[in-house]
């Protein structure tokens, strides 16, 4: 057992107030706090700033989820929602593992990015999420406790290549001494075959691919895979599409529901992979629910669109910490804070080192171009930061300190 105490903070929204229940194993009964904010106002704010709806046909295109978070008024975010986490301070000591159980539209919010006593909650406590206390118990019962073998898939779309995701997949696979399935090899049929024939051997399943949330049919949300050799590239007239591609190209939540999975961890290093559709009764429908239902005790996923460079750095550090023996929740916390604190100079050095190694191995012009583009993008990010900070910033600036870069990934389910 962990020496860290586990604290559960569960929310229940009503029209006039939100009730926050605190639960600890050394308590005889939970504590309850009232947070007086009308649900209507909360919903309006959340859908304006964190909503993931697609623009209706003929309407002006909405900002991407990444752009929404990047342009978020952080002072307003803090002032509105700090009361939702401040009561936790008296329940959880620094370092305690903190389970957050949101309710209603609170599921859309990165509550771990709210500040308490001047620091982000995630800096004070390792934070993870669960849809309910009953789901948490189910996830812990499914714990496998082994992390030796990993199946890694990446950069599955030739039309919209994700070269940083390819780099991420190669780095993650190398930590475990294996090879990833990339490009045309990252097919849905391969995943299904592996999960059928090697179900017990696969401890971790990692996707570094495009992800898409379907706003009207949540169970059609999925991870974009490479086309099958004999598959159709263009959707039939009657076929459901997602982001302009046939739904058959996606490994969907609906398909995960039909699988039996024995992996201890599934990581969806993809945009919006953790977005869910709320149904009456606070039921969540999406990839997270499907994976847990299929038997996965722990899922790492995203609440919004992600930045390519910071995601690679975060994922590599996460698996390094996991391989070193950290719990999943500790590994994710350390990876987030690692990325948050990286200076532009350190990121530039990371890519320059990869460029020098690539030069000694082969002449992969595509990957070289990606690394050079990454170095150039650092200066673009510095200009964005300079505009946001209203003063000159240099290479010593923590280039990913805005939550949009380090906070999208959350751990759902079992902490260990």
Backbone torsions as a table, in degrees:
resi	resn	phi	psi	omega
1	UNK	NA	151.6	177.5
2	UNK	-73.3	146.8	174.3
3	UNK	-77.5	-14.4	179.2
4	UNK	-77.6	131.5	177.4
5	UNK	-72.1	146.6	178.7
6	UNK	-106.4	126.2	-179.1
7	UNK	-119.9	133.7	178.7
8	UNK	-111.7	128.3	177.8
9	UNK	-120.3	111.1	-174.3
10	UNK	-114.0	133.5	-177.6
11	UNK	-102.8	147.6	171.6
12	UNK	-141.4	114.8	-175.8
13	UNK	-90.2	140.4	171.1
14	UNK	-126.3	178.4	-177.4
15	UNK	-59.7	-36.0	-172.8
16	UNK	-106.7	-33.4	-176.7
17	UNK	-139.3	160.6	169.2
18	UNK	-109.3	129.7	176.4
19	UNK	-93.8	130.6	177.6
20	UNK	-113.8	116.6	-179.1
21	UNK	-100.5	126.3	175.9
22	UNK	-104.6	131.5	-177.7
23	UNK	-131.0	132.6	175.1
24	UNK	-136.7	150.8	-177.6
25	UNK	-65.6	-23.5	-179.2
26	UNK	-93.2	10.1	177.0
27	UNK	-103.0	148.2	175.3
28	UNK	-79.5	-29.4	179.7
29	UNK	-151.8	158.3	-178.1
30	UNK	-71.7	157.6	169.7
31	UNK	-98.0	149.6	-177.7
32	UNK	-128.4	132.9	177.7
33	UNK	-121.2	139.3	173.5
34	UNK	-97.0	129.8	175.8
35	UNK	-113.8	113.6	-170.3
36	UNK	-90.6	83.4	171.4
37	UNK	-136.5	125.6	-179.1
38	UNK	-61.0	137.5	-178.1
39	UNK	-61.2	-35.9	179.4
40	UNK	-59.7	-42.0	178.6
41	UNK	-68.0	-38.9	178.6
42	UNK	-62.1	-47.1	-179.1
43	UNK	-60.9	-43.0	-179.6
44	UNK	-61.4	-43.8	179.9
45	UNK	-66.3	-45.5	-176.4
46	UNK	-63.0	-45.7	-177.4
47	UNK	-70.6	-27.1	176.9
48	UNK	-74.4	-34.0	-172.4
49	UNK	-109.9	-24.0	-178.0
50	UNK	-126.4	-1.3	-177.4
51	UNK	-64.5	145.5	-175.7
52	UNK	-112.8	18.8	-177.0
53	UNK	-66.7	149.4	172.4
54	UNK	-83.8	151.3	175.8
55	UNK	-65.3	143.3	178.6
56	UNK	-72.4	156.0	-179.2
57	UNK	-54.6	129.3	178.5
58	UNK	87.6	-10.4	-179.1
59	UNK	-88.7	163.1	178.4
60	UNK	-65.0	136.2	-177.6
61	UNK	-61.6	133.3	-179.9
62	UNK	-79.2	159.2	175.1
63	UNK	-65.3	148.5	176.6
64	UNK	-65.6	160.9	179.0
65	UNK	-61.6	-35.6	177.5
66	UNK	-62.7	-46.9	-179.2
67	UNK	-62.7	-38.1	178.9
68	UNK	-59.8	-46.2	-177.6
69	UNK	-71.6	-37.8	179.7
70	UNK	-63.1	-32.8	-178.7
71	UNK	-97.2	9.3	-179.0
72	UNK	-63.5	137.1	173.1
73	UNK	-75.2	98.8	-173.7
74	UNK	-66.3	-30.1	177.9
75	UNK	-67.9	-41.9	178.2
76	UNK	-66.8	-42.6	177.1
77	UNK	-56.1	-45.3	-179.1
78	UNK	-66.3	-47.1	-175.5
79	UNK	-66.8	-35.3	-178.8
80	UNK	-73.7	-39.3	-167.7
81	UNK	-115.7	-4.6	174.3
82	UNK	-54.6	-37.6	178.0
83	UNK	-59.6	-16.7	-179.7
84	UNK	-79.3	-17.5	-180.0
85	UNK	-120.2	-18.1	-177.6
86	UNK	-58.8	-37.0	178.4
87	UNK	-62.3	-21.6	-177.8
88	UNK	-65.6	-24.1	-176.8
89	UNK	-57.2	-35.0	-177.7
90	UNK	-83.7	-8.1	179.0
91	UNK	-99.8	-33.8	-172.7
92	UNK	-119.2	126.4	173.3
93	UNK	-77.4	155.9	174.8
94	UNK	-53.1	132.9	-179.3
95	UNK	95.8	-19.1	175.5
96	UNK	-62.7	144.8	175.3
97	UNK	-76.3	130.1	-173.6
98	UNK	-116.9	114.4	173.6
99	UNK	-91.2	125.0	174.4
100	UNK	-105.8	131.0	179.9
101	UNK	-119.3	90.9	-176.9
102	UNK	-70.7	173.1	176.9
103	UNK	-145.5	143.6	178.1
104	UNK	56.5	-136.4	-175.6
105	UNK	-71.3	-9.0	175.7
106	UNK	-62.0	-19.6	176.5
107	UNK	-60.6	-24.3	-177.7
108	UNK	-81.8	-10.2	-167.7
109	UNK	-98.1	138.7	173.7
110	UNK	-83.0	75.6	-174.5
111	UNK	-61.2	-23.4	179.6
112	UNK	-69.3	-10.8	179.6
113	UNK	-95.6	4.8	174.9
114	UNK	-81.0	145.9	-176.4
115	UNK	-93.7	141.1	173.4
116	UNK	-131.4	128.1	-178.3
117	UNK	53.3	38.1	173.8
118	UNK	87.0	-4.6	-179.5
119	UNK	-127.2	153.1	175.4
120	UNK	-61.0	145.3	178.8
121	UNK	-55.4	-38.0	-178.9
122	UNK	-66.6	-23.3	176.3
123	UNK	-74.6	-28.5	-178.2
124	UNK	-86.9	-38.9	-174.9
125	UNK	-137.9	139.2	167.1
126	UNK	-63.0	126.9	-173.6
127	UNK	-118.3	137.3	170.6
128	UNK	-141.6	168.3	-171.9
129	UNK	-121.8	156.5	171.5
130	UNK	-149.4	142.8	179.6
131	UNK	-66.1	-26.9	-180.0
132	UNK	-165.6	163.7	178.3
133	UNK	-65.2	-34.1	179.7
134	UNK	-67.9	-37.5	176.6
135	UNK	-65.3	-37.5	178.3
136	UNK	-59.8	-45.3	179.3
137	UNK	-62.7	-40.2	178.3
138	UNK	-62.7	-44.3	-179.6
139	UNK	-63.6	-43.0	179.9
140	UNK	-64.0	-32.7	178.0
141	UNK	-70.0	-24.4	-179.7
142	UNK	-89.2	-0.2	-176.8
143	UNK	-54.9	130.9	179.2
144	UNK	-97.0	-39.4	174.8
145	UNK	76.0	13.8	177.5
146	UNK	-126.5	139.3	-178.2
147	UNK	-139.8	55.6	-177.2
148	UNK	-99.1	-40.5	-172.8
149	UNK	-112.9	133.1	-177.0
150	UNK	-128.9	140.3	171.9
151	UNK	-108.5	118.6	-174.8
152	UNK	-117.8	129.9	176.0
153	UNK	-128.1	140.7	-177.0
154	UNK	-156.6	158.7	172.5
155	UNK	50.9	59.0	-169.9
156	UNK	-90.5	-0.2	-174.9
157	UNK	-118.1	105.8	-178.0
158	UNK	-67.3	-29.1	-179.5
159	UNK	-72.7	-34.0	178.5
160	UNK	-129.3	73.3	-173.9
161	UNK	-61.7	143.0	176.4
162	UNK	-112.4	81.3	-173.7
163	UNK	-65.3	-33.1	177.3
164	UNK	-69.5	-35.2	176.3
165	UNK	-66.1	-36.1	175.4
166	UNK	-62.8	-44.5	177.4
167	UNK	-62.3	-42.9	177.9
168	UNK	-59.9	-46.2	-178.9
169	UNK	-61.3	-41.5	178.6
170	UNK	-64.1	-42.5	-179.3
171	UNK	-66.4	-45.6	-178.8
172	UNK	-64.0	-44.9	179.8
173	UNK	-61.3	-37.9	-178.4
174	UNK	-65.4	-30.1	178.1
175	UNK	-61.5	-31.8	-178.7
176	UNK	-102.6	6.3	175.9
177	UNK	69.5	36.8	179.6
178	UNK	-134.1	-179.0	179.0
179	UNK	-114.7	139.5	178.7
180	UNK	-84.2	163.4	171.6
181	UNK	-98.5	118.7	-171.5
182	UNK	-122.2	157.0	173.9
183	UNK	55.8	-128.8	-175.4
184	UNK	-64.6	-16.8	179.3
185	UNK	-82.7	-14.8	-177.8
186	UNK	-86.1	70.6	-174.4
187	UNK	-102.0	154.0	177.1
188	UNK	-61.6	-42.1	-178.4
189	UNK	-61.2	-35.1	178.6
190	UNK	-66.4	-43.7	179.1
191	UNK	-60.5	-46.9	-178.8
192	UNK	-63.2	-40.2	179.2
193	UNK	-65.4	-43.2	179.5
194	UNK	-63.4	-43.6	-178.1
195	UNK	-71.0	-19.9	176.7
196	UNK	-84.3	-47.4	-173.1
197	UNK	-89.9	-28.1	-176.4
198	UNK	-121.7	30.6	-174.0
199	UNK	-54.7	-45.1	-175.8
200	UNK	-76.2	-21.9	-177.1
201	UNK	-84.7	-25.0	-176.5
202	UNK	-82.8	114.8	-179.9
203	UNK	-91.3	-35.0	-177.7
204	UNK	-134.1	137.7	176.0
205	UNK	-120.6	120.8	-175.0
206	UNK	-122.5	123.5	175.4
207	UNK	-110.6	125.9	172.8
208	UNK	-120.3	74.3	-171.7
209	UNK	-139.9	176.1	171.2
210	UNK	-65.9	139.4	173.0
211	UNK	-127.1	152.3	-178.3
212	UNK	-147.4	131.7	175.1
213	UNK	-93.1	130.1	177.3
214	UNK	-91.2	113.0	-171.7
215	UNK	-70.4	-18.9	-176.1
216	UNK	-112.3	-21.0	176.7
217	UNK	-134.1	83.4	-170.9
218	UNK	-59.0	-31.2	-179.2
219	UNK	-73.1	-9.7	173.7
220	UNK	-91.3	-2.3	173.6
221	UNK	-62.7	147.9	-177.2
222	UNK	-171.8	-174.6	178.6
223	UNK	-106.4	126.5	-176.9
224	UNK	-75.3	125.1	179.6
225	UNK	-110.7	169.3	178.7
226	UNK	-70.2	151.4	179.2
227	UNK	-66.0	147.7	174.8
228	UNK	-71.6	150.6	-176.7
229	UNK	-54.2	-34.7	-178.2
230	UNK	-107.9	17.7	-176.1
231	UNK	-86.6	163.4	177.5
232	UNK	-89.0	132.0	178.6
233	UNK	-79.8	-34.5	-179.2
234	UNK	-98.6	137.6	-179.2
235	UNK	-69.9	145.5	172.5
236	UNK	-65.7	157.8	-174.3
237	UNK	-57.8	-34.2	-176.8
238	UNK	-92.0	-3.2	-173.5
239	UNK	-81.4	143.1	174.8
240	UNK	-67.0	137.4	178.2
241	UNK	-119.4	157.4	176.6
242	UNK	-139.2	118.6	-176.8
243	UNK	57.3	34.7	176.5
244	UNK	83.0	-0.4	-178.3
245	UNK	-113.9	151.7	179.5
246	UNK	-62.4	141.6	-177.5
247	UNK	-61.9	-21.6	179.1
248	UNK	-64.7	-18.9	177.5
249	UNK	-76.3	-15.8	-175.5
250	UNK	-98.8	142.6	167.3
251	UNK	-88.0	103.4	-166.1
252	UNK	-94.6	165.0	174.9
253	UNK	-58.4	-39.2	179.4
254	UNK	-59.2	-39.9	179.5
255	UNK	-72.0	-38.2	176.6
256	UNK	-61.6	-34.9	178.1
257	UNK	-57.0	-31.5	-177.3
258	UNK	-89.3	3.2	-177.9
259	UNK	-99.5	160.7	169.6
260	UNK	-113.9	116.6	-174.2
261	UNK	-117.5	139.2	178.5
262	UNK	-117.4	7.6	178.4
263	UNK	-67.0	145.8	179.3
264	UNK	-81.6	-21.0	-177.8
265	UNK	-152.3	134.0	170.0
266	UNK	-119.5	126.9	178.0
267	UNK	-112.7	122.2	177.7
268	UNK	-105.8	86.1	-179.7
269	UNK	-83.5	71.2	-173.5
270	UNK	-149.0	158.2	-178.3
271	UNK	-66.0	136.9	170.3
272	UNK	57.7	25.6	-176.7
273	UNK	-72.1	-17.6	-179.5
274	UNK	-103.7	7.3	178.6
275	UNK	-77.8	135.4	-178.3
276	UNK	-127.6	158.3	175.1
277	UNK	-96.5	128.7	178.9
278	UNK	-83.1	134.9	175.2
279	UNK	-119.0	165.3	177.1
280	UNK	-52.3	140.7	-177.4
281	UNK	86.2	11.5	-179.3
282	UNK	63.3	28.0	176.2
283	UNK	-77.6	133.4	179.8
284	UNK	-104.0	132.9	177.2
285	UNK	-122.5	126.8	-179.2
286	UNK	165.7	-166.8	-176.2
287	UNK	-63.8	-37.8	-177.9
288	UNK	-61.1	-50.7	-179.9
289	UNK	-60.6	-41.6	-178.2
290	UNK	-63.5	-44.4	-178.3
291	UNK	-66.8	-40.5	178.1
292	UNK	-66.3	-42.3	178.3
293	UNK	-60.6	-35.6	-179.0
294	UNK	-74.6	-8.6	175.4
295	UNK	115.7	9.2	179.9
296	UNK	-85.1	122.1	-178.5
297	UNK	-77.2	-26.0	-175.9
298	UNK	-139.2	132.8	179.0
299	UNK	-130.2	129.5	170.8
300	UNK	-103.8	125.5	-175.7
301	UNK	-150.2	176.9	-172.3
302	UNK	-115.3	148.4	178.2
303	UNK	-95.4	-10.6	176.9
304	UNK	-157.7	179.6	176.9
305	UNK	-62.2	147.7	-172.0
306	UNK	-117.2	158.4	174.8
307	UNK	-86.4	134.9	-174.3
308	UNK	-61.2	-48.1	-172.6
309	UNK	-69.7	-50.0	-178.6
310	UNK	-63.8	-31.8	179.0
311	UNK	-65.8	-44.8	178.2
312	UNK	-59.5	-47.1	-178.6
313	UNK	-62.8	-40.0	-179.8
314	UNK	-67.3	-45.3	-177.4
315	UNK	-65.3	-41.2	179.0
316	UNK	-62.0	-45.1	-179.3
317	UNK	-67.5	-38.5	178.3
318	UNK	-57.1	-47.8	-177.8
319	UNK	-73.7	-31.0	174.8
320	UNK	-62.1	-43.8	178.9
321	UNK	-68.2	-38.7	178.8
322	UNK	-64.5	-42.6	179.3
323	UNK	-66.0	-30.0	-179.9
324	UNK	-77.2	-8.4	175.9
325	UNK	112.3	0.4	176.7
326	UNK	-66.7	152.6	170.1
327	UNK	-67.0	164.0	-178.4
328	UNK	-60.4	-42.6	-176.5
329	UNK	-69.8	-35.0	176.1
330	UNK	-68.8	-41.8	-178.9
331	UNK	-62.2	-41.5	179.4
332	UNK	-69.4	-41.6	177.7
333	UNK	-58.5	-47.5	-178.7
334	UNK	-64.8	-37.7	179.1
335	UNK	-65.9	-41.1	178.5
336	UNK	-63.4	-45.7	-178.0
337	UNK	-71.3	-31.7	175.4
338	UNK	-61.1	-49.6	179.9
339	UNK	-65.0	-41.5	180.0
340	UNK	-57.6	-34.5	-175.4
341	UNK	-94.1	-4.1	-177.6
342	UNK	-66.7	132.5	174.7
343	UNK	-83.5	160.4	176.4
344	UNK	-58.4	-37.0	179.4
345	UNK	-63.2	-39.7	-179.9
346	UNK	-68.1	-39.4	178.2
347	UNK	-67.2	-41.3	178.1
348	UNK	-61.2	-42.5	179.2
349	UNK	-64.4	-35.7	178.6
350	UNK	-60.7	-46.7	-178.6
351	UNK	-73.4	-34.6	177.2
352	UNK	-65.3	-37.1	177.0
353	UNK	-64.9	-41.7	178.5
354	UNK	-65.9	-36.5	177.5
355	UNK	-63.7	-42.5	-179.0
356	UNK	-66.3	-37.4	178.4
357	UNK	-69.1	-38.8	179.8
358	UNK	-63.1	-36.7	-179.1
359	UNK	-64.1	-28.3	-179.0
360	UNK	-87.6	-11.8	-175.7
361	UNK	-99.2	-54.4	-177.9
362	UNK	-156.5	-170.6	-179.1
363	UNK	-116.9	57.5	-179.8
364	UNK	-77.8	90.2	-174.2
365	UNK	-64.4	-34.8	179.7
366	UNK	-62.9	-47.7	-177.5
367	UNK	-69.3	-35.1	175.5
368	UNK	-61.1	-41.8	179.4
369	UNK	-63.1	-38.5	178.8
370	UNK	-62.1	-46.1	-178.9
371	UNK	-65.9	-40.2	177.8
372	UNK	-65.9	-38.7	176.1
373	UNK	-63.7	-37.2	178.4
374	UNK	-62.0	-41.4	178.7
375	UNK	-64.8	-42.4	178.9
376	UNK	-64.9	-37.0	-177.7
377	UNK	-66.6	-22.8	177.7
378	UNK	-59.3	-41.7	-178.8
379	UNK	-70.1	-32.9	174.8
380	UNK	-64.2	-43.0	179.1
381	UNK	-64.8	-34.7	177.4
382	UNK	-65.5	-37.7	177.7
383	UNK	-66.0	-39.8	176.8
384	UNK	-62.0	-44.8	179.6
385	UNK	-63.2	-39.4	-179.6
386	UNK	-62.7	-40.4	177.6
387	UNK	-66.5	-35.6	-179.4
388	UNK	-74.4	-36.0	-176.4
389	UNK	-86.7	-14.0	178.5
390	UNK	63.5	26.4	172.5
391	UNK	-157.7	166.2	-176.0
392	UNK	-68.0	133.5	175.1
393	UNK	-121.6	146.6	-178.6
394	UNK	-116.9	-166.5	-176.4
395	UNK	-67.0	-14.8	177.2
396	UNK	-84.7	0.7	-178.7
397	UNK	-72.0	137.4	176.4
398	UNK	-71.0	96.2	-165.5
399	UNK	-64.8	-23.8	-177.9
400	UNK	-113.9	28.9	-174.8
401	UNK	-75.2	-15.7	176.0
402	UNK	-72.5	138.4	-177.6
403	UNK	-56.5	-23.7	-179.1
404	UNK	-57.4	-27.4	-176.8
405	UNK	-88.3	-42.8	-170.9
406	UNK	-104.8	-13.5	-170.9
407	UNK	-98.7	-10.2	-173.4
408	UNK	-65.1	-26.3	-177.1
409	UNK	-82.3	131.6	175.8
410	UNK	-128.8	153.5	174.9
411	UNK	-102.9	127.1	178.8
412	UNK	-116.9	131.2	175.7
413	UNK	108.2	-134.0	-173.7
414	UNK	-76.5	135.8	-177.4
415	UNK	-77.8	-26.7	-169.2
416	UNK	-91.5	NA	NA
